[in-house]
Amino acid sequence: GQFDADSAVDEAQLVAATMNRLQYSAMALGNHELDLGRPKLQNFVDQVQFPILAANVDWGSENDEQRDNAVHKGFAPQVQIPLGTNNDVLCLLGLTANEPNPLAGPNVHIKPELETWRTQLQAALLSSTNNCTRTILMSHAGIGVDRQLEQELSAFNQQYAPRHQVDVILGAHSHILLPSQLPDDRAPEYPIFGTVQNNYHHPAATHAPRLLHVGANGRYVGLLKISWDSSTKKMTNLQTGVLPLDRRHGVQP
């Protein structure tokens, strides 16, 4: 859930309560969350019961006068989630859009997404202390940057798979639906989850991650079902779809 610049604190409280009730595991920071400014954003961060992923946001150096009040508690570059009983761990990485935002505060600096992947996230995945056996990148950078990330991750996967591999990019910010490549106001033409079976064939030659976008403004819930082979650590199947949140599909707003 994103907010407008003039959002009231009550709206942030409502969104936080809803997301907590839905048991979110994590969320990637969006550009409009920064519109809130530090106090309101901190209010939201303090209420949610999950980490907010923003690896490319620098909230201020140790020498900044506002460091003690900087919004950094509750943020993380990644989160690790145990899977099943085979000691498998799903890692979620997060990036936000590298766009100037004066409402965020003078000491908030957003680093380029590709630079952050190369210098920070890639190193974290290759670290000897990394326990990730499955990895998904949550990106609020937009389709242009996501396409570049897709190429970078393809090369990374080809070199380091299957021990280190990013299987999926969950993208946002461009208000489109992928893989259909339709504008997000054409939901009837997009496959609804349950009607798509085994629709993913991993391009082994390129090791490309699957790139998905799910529209904007809470009009859809994206649905993603992934199967991995625990012995080979490879993704064997992926199913995708969206659930439109409107009366046409039996959902009351």
C-alpha positions as CSV (number, residue, x, y, z in Angstrom):
1,G,0.0,0.0,0.0
2,Q,1.3,3.4,-1.0
3,F,0.2,6.8,0.2
4,D,-0.1,10.3,-1.2
5,A,2.0,13.1,0.1
6,D,-0.9,14.6,2.1
7,S,-1.9,11.3,3.6
8,A,-3.1,11.5,7.2
9,V,-1.4,9.4,9.9
10,D,-4.6,7.5,10.3
11,E,-4.3,6.2,6.7
12,A,-0.9,4.8,7.4
13,Q,-2.3,3.2,10.6
14,L,-5.1,1.6,8.6
15,V,-2.8,0.2,5.9
16,A,-0.4,-1.1,8.5
17,A,-3.2,-2.9,10.4
18,T,-4.5,-4.4,7.2
19,M,-1.1,-5.6,6.1
20,N,-0.4,-7.1,9.5
21,R,-3.7,-8.9,9.4
22,L,-2.8,-10.3,6.0
23,Q,0.5,-11.6,7.5
24,Y,2.9,-10.0,5.1
25,S,6.4,-11.4,5.2
26,A,8.0,-8.2,3.8
27,M,7.4,-5.3,1.5
28,A,9.6,-3.3,-0.8
29,L,9.7,0.4,-0.1
30,G,7.7,2.4,-2.7
31,N,8.5,5.9,-3.9
32,H,5.2,7.3,-2.4
33,E,6.0,6.0,1.1
34,L,8.9,8.5,1.0
35,D,6.3,11.3,0.3
36,L,5.2,10.9,3.9
37,G,8.3,12.4,5.2
38,R,10.3,10.9,8.1
39,P,7.8,11.3,11.0
40,K,4.8,9.7,9.2
41,L,6.9,7.0,7.6
42,Q,8.4,6.1,10.9
43,N,4.9,5.9,12.4
44,F,4.0,3.4,9.6
45,V,7.3,1.4,10.1
46,D,6.8,1.2,13.8
47,Q,3.4,-0.4,13.4
48,V,4.0,-3.1,10.8
49,Q,5.1,-6.5,11.9
50,F,7.4,-7.3,9.0
51,P,10.6,-5.7,7.5
52,I,10.5,-3.1,4.8
53,L,13.1,-3.9,2.2
54,A,15.1,-1.0,0.7
55,A,18.7,-2.0,0.1
56,N,19.5,1.2,-1.9
57,V,18.3,3.8,0.6
58,D,20.9,5.5,2.8
59,W,19.1,7.2,5.7
60,G,22.1,9.4,6.6
61,S,25.7,9.1,7.7
62,E,26.8,8.8,11.3
63,N,27.8,12.5,11.2
64,D,24.5,13.8,10.1
65,E,22.8,15.9,12.8
66,Q,19.5,14.2,12.1
67,R,20.9,10.7,12.3
68,D,19.3,10.0,15.7
69,N,15.9,10.8,14.1
70,A,16.6,9.1,10.8
71,V,14.1,6.5,9.6
72,H,16.2,3.3,9.6
73,K,14.8,1.0,12.3
74,G,12.5,-1.6,10.7
75,F,14.3,-1.4,7.3
76,A,16.5,-4.2,5.9
77,P,18.2,-5.0,2.6
78,Q,16.9,-8.5,2.7
79,V,14.9,-11.0,4.9
80,Q,15.4,-14.7,5.3
81,I,12.4,-17.0,5.6
82,P,12.8,-20.7,6.5
83,L,11.1,-23.2,4.1
84,G,9.9,-26.7,5.0
85,T,12.0,-29.2,6.8
86,N,15.1,-29.4,4.5
87,N,16.9,-26.4,5.9
88,D,15.9,-24.4,2.8
89,V,15.8,-20.6,3.2
90,L,13.9,-18.2,1.0
91,C,15.6,-14.8,0.7
92,L,13.7,-11.7,-0.3
93,L,15.8,-8.7,-1.5
94,G,14.4,-5.2,-1.9
95,L,15.1,-2.1,-4.0
96,T,13.2,1.1,-4.5
97,A,13.1,3.7,-7.3
98,N,16.2,5.9,-7.6
99,E,14.3,9.1,-7.9
100,P,14.8,12.5,-6.2
101,N,12.2,13.1,-3.5
102,P,12.6,16.3,-1.5
103,L,9.8,15.2,0.8
104,A,11.9,12.4,2.1
105,G,14.3,14.7,4.0
106,P,17.7,16.2,3.2
107,N,19.8,13.3,4.5
108,V,18.0,10.5,2.6
109,H,20.0,9.3,-0.4
110,I,18.8,6.7,-2.8
111,K,21.5,4.9,-4.7
112,P,21.2,3.6,-8.3
113,E,19.5,0.2,-8.3
114,L,22.1,-1.6,-10.6
115,E,25.0,-0.2,-8.5
116,T,23.3,-1.5,-5.3
117,W,22.8,-5.0,-6.9
118,R,26.5,-5.1,-8.0
119,T,28.1,-3.8,-4.9
120,Q,25.8,-4.8,-2.1
121,L,23.2,-7.5,-2.8
122,Q,25.4,-9.6,-5.0
123,A,28.1,-9.6,-2.4
124,A,25.6,-10.5,0.3
125,L,24.3,-13.5,-1.7
126,L,27.9,-14.8,-2.3
127,S,28.9,-14.3,1.4
128,S,30.0,-17.4,3.2
129,T,27.4,-16.5,5.9
130,N,24.5,-16.4,3.5
131,N,22.0,-19.2,4.1
132,C,19.8,-18.5,1.1
133,T,18.8,-21.5,-1.0
134,R,16.1,-19.6,-2.9
135,T,16.0,-15.9,-3.8
136,I,13.4,-13.5,-5.0
137,L,14.1,-9.8,-5.8
138,M,11.3,-7.3,-4.9
139,S,11.8,-4.2,-7.0
140,H,10.0,-0.9,-7.0
141,A,12.3,0.5,-9.7
142,G,10.1,0.3,-12.8
143,I,10.1,-1.8,-15.9
144,G,13.1,-0.1,-17.5
145,V,15.4,-0.8,-14.6
146,D,13.9,-4.3,-14.1
147,R,14.8,-5.2,-17.6
148,Q,18.4,-4.2,-16.9
149,L,18.3,-6.2,-13.6
150,E,16.9,-9.1,-15.6
151,Q,20.0,-9.1,-17.7
152,E,22.4,-8.7,-14.8
153,L,20.7,-11.5,-12.8
154,S,20.8,-13.8,-15.9
155,A,24.6,-13.5,-16.0
156,F,24.8,-13.9,-12.2
157,N,22.6,-17.1,-12.3
158,Q,24.6,-18.5,-15.2
159,Q,27.8,-18.2,-13.2
160,Y,26.6,-19.2,-9.7
161,A,23.6,-21.4,-10.1
162,P,22.2,-23.5,-8.5
163,R,23.8,-22.6,-5.2
164,H,23.2,-18.9,-5.7
165,Q,20.4,-17.9,-8.1
166,V,17.6,-15.3,-8.2
167,D,14.6,-17.0,-9.7
168,V,12.0,-14.2,-9.8
169,I,11.9,-10.4,-10.0
170,L,8.6,-9.1,-8.5
171,G,8.5,-5.6,-10.0
172,A,6.4,-2.5,-9.5
173,H,6.2,1.3,-10.2
174,S,5.3,1.1,-13.9
175,H,1.6,0.2,-13.4
176,I,1.7,-2.7,-15.9
177,L,0.8,-6.4,-15.8
178,L,3.6,-8.8,-16.7
179,P,4.0,-11.3,-18.3
180,S,1.0,-10.2,-20.3
181,Q,2.5,-6.8,-21.0
182,L,-1.0,-5.3,-20.8
183,P,-1.9,-2.0,-19.2
184,D,-3.3,-2.7,-15.8
185,D,-6.8,-1.5,-16.8
186,R,-7.2,-4.6,-19.1
187,A,-7.5,-7.2,-16.4
188,P,-10.1,-9.4,-18.2
189,E,-7.4,-10.3,-20.8
190,Y,-4.9,-11.3,-18.1
191,P,-5.0,-15.0,-16.9
192,I,-6.6,-15.5,-13.6
193,F,-4.8,-17.9,-11.2
194,G,-6.3,-21.4,-11.5
195,T,-6.7,-21.2,-15.3
196,V,-2.9,-21.2,-15.9
197,Q,-1.2,-24.6,-15.6
198,N,2.6,-25.1,-16.0
199,N,2.9,-21.9,-17.9
200,Y,6.5,-21.4,-17.1
201,H,9.4,-23.0,-18.9
202,H,12.8,-21.9,-17.4
203,P,15.1,-20.6,-20.2
204,A,18.1,-22.8,-19.0
205,A,20.4,-21.4,-21.7
206,T,20.2,-17.8,-20.3
207,H,19.2,-18.6,-16.6
208,A,16.9,-15.6,-16.8
209,P,14.7,-14.8,-13.8
210,R,11.0,-14.6,-14.3
211,L,9.9,-10.9,-14.4
212,L,6.4,-10.1,-13.0
213,H,4.5,-6.9,-12.5
214,V,1.0,-6.7,-11.0
215,G,-0.4,-3.3,-11.8
216,A,-1.0,-0.5,-9.3
217,N,-3.2,1.1,-6.7
218,G,-4.3,-2.1,-5.1
219,R,-6.5,-3.1,-8.0
220,Y,-5.1,-6.7,-8.2
221,V,-3.5,-9.3,-6.0
222,G,-0.7,-11.1,-7.7
223,L,-0.6,-14.9,-7.2
224,L,2.6,-16.8,-7.6
225,K,3.2,-20.5,-7.0
226,I,6.8,-21.8,-7.3
227,S,8.1,-25.4,-7.1
228,W,11.8,-26.1,-6.3
229,D,13.7,-29.4,-6.3
230,S,15.2,-29.6,-2.9
231,S,18.1,-31.8,-4.1
232,T,19.2,-29.8,-7.1
233,K,18.0,-26.4,-5.7
234,K,16.5,-25.6,-9.1
235,M,13.1,-24.2,-9.8
236,T,11.0,-26.8,-11.6
237,N,7.7,-25.0,-12.1
238,L,6.2,-21.5,-11.7
239,Q,2.5,-20.5,-12.1
240,T,1.3,-16.9,-12.1
241,G,-1.9,-15.0,-12.3
242,V,-3.8,-12.1,-10.8
243,L,-7.0,-11.7,-8.8
244,P,-8.7,-8.4,-9.8
245,L,-10.2,-6.7,-6.8
246,D,-13.5,-5.5,-8.4
247,R,-17.2,-6.4,-8.6
248,R,-16.8,-8.1,-11.9
249,H,-14.9,-10.8,-10.2
250,G,-17.0,-11.1,-7.1
251,V,-14.9,-8.8,-4.9
252,Q,-16.6,-5.9,-3.1
253,P,-14.2,-2.9,-2.8
